[in-house]
C-alpha cells in the first residue's frame, strides 16, 4: 500500500517536503525526479554501447519512481479489446517493470477529446494489474465528464483493483487533467479526497492555460497528505528556452515530476544544432559553447556519464548522435534529481528562496509566473 507523509511546507514559497512510503519502496524523499519510458530506453542504449555504463540497467540509477507511458488514440483503444493485442501489450509493459527498490506507475497518454467507454477503461486498468505496476492510474472517462460520472468511475475502477490478486502490493490513483474548467476541476479534486485516494497523477498542461487549477493544487498542497505527481513536463520554460521547468513548478506543491519524452538527436540534426544539457549550477539548459565559455572544461558533475570527464572528453567519449543524446538524457535526469533533493533540504529549513537565489534560471520564471521579486520575503500571487 502507498502512503504520503507531508513533513513540512516552505512558508515563503509553498515548496513541499514529504515522504512516499509503499510496499516496494520504504522511503521516497520528495520532491523527486521520476524516470520515464524514454529514460529507460536511453539507459538501455548506453548499456549496449560498450562503455561499461548501467551494467544492471535501472538498478544502477538512484531514482526510486519509474513512469511508463503509452500513447493511445481511438484506434489503439479499440485494439486493446482484442485479447491477442492486449496480451502482447501486457508482455511489453512487463518488460519495463520489476526492478527491485523502484515504484512503477503507468500513465496512458490519451487526448482530452477522446471519450473512454466503461469497458475500455476496465481493460486499461486490467492491463496495468497484469503488467505488475505498483500504482494503477484510473482514467477519467472524459476531461469534461460530469462529477457524478467521474465519482462512479473512480469507485468502480478502484474496486476492480482491490479485487485483484495483488491488491496488497498496488495502489490506485486517479488521472486528472489540469486543462479542464476550474469549477469542474475543483469538484473532481474533492471527489478524489473524499474517496480517500493516496495519490493523483496530473498530465502536464501549461500554467498559462490552467492557472486557476495550478493555484488550487498549491492551496491544497499546504495541508493535504496526498501525493501530487506531474507527468510529462516540458523540458524548458517556453519563454527563455533555458529554465528547467519542473524545478520552477515546485512552488505549486507537486511532489514528483517526469519529463515529456523528446526525440533523440539524428545525425542530420546534430550537424545543424548544438547539443544542450542541464547545468546544475544554474538549473538552465545550456549548449556546449555556453558551457565552455562559462566553465571551461569543467562539467562540475559526478553523474554516471560525467565521472572523470571534462567537457572535451565527454564529447569525445559519447561521439555520435544517438549515444550523445542518451548520455545527455542520463545526465539531465541525474542532475535534476540531485538538485531537487538539495532544494528539499533548503525547503525543510524554510530557506528555499535562498536556494533559488543560487540558481539564476529559477528566478526569472518565478518572477514572471508569481509576479514576485525573489529577494522579497513573500510570494505575491
CORHU-V909494 format. One record per backbone hydrogen bond with DSSP energy under -1.0 kcal/mol. NH is the residue of the N-H (numbers start at 0). CO is the residue of the C=O. E is the energy in kcal/mol with one decimal. If there is no record, write none. Layout:
# CORHU-V909494
nh co e
NH CO E
NH CO E
This chain:
# CORHU-V909494
nh co e
2 20 -2.8
4 18 -3.0
6 16 -2.2
7 16 -1.8
9 14 -2.8
13 9 -3.3
16 7 -2.5
17 29 -1.6
18 4 -2.1
19 27 -2.3
20 2 -3.2
21 24 -2.4
27 19 -2.0
29 17 -2.5
31 254 -1.5
33 256 -3.6
34 64 -1.9
39 35 -2.1
40 36 -2.0
41 37 -2.3
42 38 -2.6
43 39 -2.1
44 40 -2.1
45 41 -2.2
46 42 -2.2
47 43 -1.9
56 53 -2.0
58 55 -1.7
59 56 -2.0
60 57 -2.1
65 102 -2.9
66 34 -3.6
67 104 -2.9
69 106 -1.5
71 108 -2.5
76 72 -2.2
77 73 -1.7
78 74 -2.0
79 75 -1.2
80 77 -1.6
81 78 -2.3
85 81 -2.7
86 82 -2.5
87 83 -1.7
88 84 -2.3
89 85 -2.3
90 86 -2.0
91 87 -2.2
92 88 -3.1
93 89 -2.4
95 92 -1.6
101 98 -1.1
102 63 -3.0
104 65 -2.5
105 134 -1.2
106 67 -2.7
108 69 -3.3
113 110 -1.4
115 140 -3.1
120 116 -2.4
121 117 -2.1
122 118 -2.1
123 119 -2.5
124 120 -2.1
125 121 -2.4
126 122 -2.5
127 123 -1.4
128 124 -1.9
129 125 -2.9
130 126 -1.6
131 128 -1.3
132 127 -2.1
133 103 -1.5
134 103 -2.2
135 170 -2.9
137 172 -2.2
144 141 -2.2
149 145 -2.6
150 146 -2.9
151 147 -2.3
152 148 -2.5
153 149 -2.6
154 150 -2.2
155 151 -2.5
156 152 -2.6
157 153 -2.2
158 154 -2.1
159 155 -1.7
160 156 -2.0
161 157 -2.9
162 158 -1.7
163 160 -1.5
166 163 -1.4
168 165 -2.4
169 166 -1.4
170 133 -2.2
172 135 -2.7
174 137 -2.8
175 200 -2.7
184 180 -2.7
185 181 -2.9
186 182 -2.0
187 183 -2.3
188 184 -2.4
189 185 -1.9
190 186 -1.8
191 187 -2.2
192 188 -2.2
193 189 -2.9
194 190 -1.8
195 192 -1.5
196 191 -1.8
199 226 -2.6
200 173 -2.7
201 228 -3.2
203 230 -3.1
208 205 -1.0
209 205 -1.1
213 209 -2.2
214 210 -2.4
215 211 -1.7
216 212 -2.1
217 213 -2.4
218 214 -1.9
219 215 -2.5
220 216 -2.8
221 218 -1.0
222 219 -1.9
223 219 -2.8
225 223 -1.6
226 197 -2.5
228 199 -2.4
229 255 -2.7
230 201 -2.9
232 257 -3.1
236 242 -2.0
240 236 -2.3
243 282 -2.3
244 234 -1.5
246 243 -1.3
248 244 -1.6
251 248 -1.7
252 249 -2.4
254 227 -2.9
255 227 -1.3
256 31 -1.7
257 229 -1.8
259 232 -2.8
269 265 -2.9
271 268 -1.9
272 268 -1.9
276 285 -2.4
278 283 -3.0
282 278 -2.4
284 241 -2.1
285 276 -2.4
287 274 -1.7
290 286 -2.4
291 287 -2.3
292 288 -2.3
293 289 -2.3
294 290 -3.1
295 291 -1.7
297 294 -1.5
306 302 -1.8
308 305 -2.8
310 296 -2.4
313 309 -2.4
314 310 -2.2
315 311 -1.9
316 312 -2.8
317 313 -2.2
318 315 -1.1
323 319 -2.4
324 320 -2.3
325 321 -2.1
326 322 -2.4
327 323 -2.4
328 324 -2.1
329 325 -2.5
330 326 -2.3
331 327 -2.9
332 328 -2.2
333 329 -1.8
334 330 -3.2
335 331 -2.4
336 332 -1.7
337 333 -2.4
338 334 -2.1
339 335 -2.3
340 336 -2.1
341 337 -2.0
342 338 -2.8
343 339 -1.7
344 340 -1.2
345 341 -1.5
346 342 -2.7
347 343 -2.3
349 346 -1.7
350 345 -3.2
354 350 -1.5
355 351 -2.7
356 352 -2.1
358 355 -1.4
360 281 -1.8
361 358 -2.2
363 359 -1.1
365 361 -1.8
366 362 -2.4
367 363 -1.8
368 364 -3.3
369 365 -2.5
375 372 -2.7
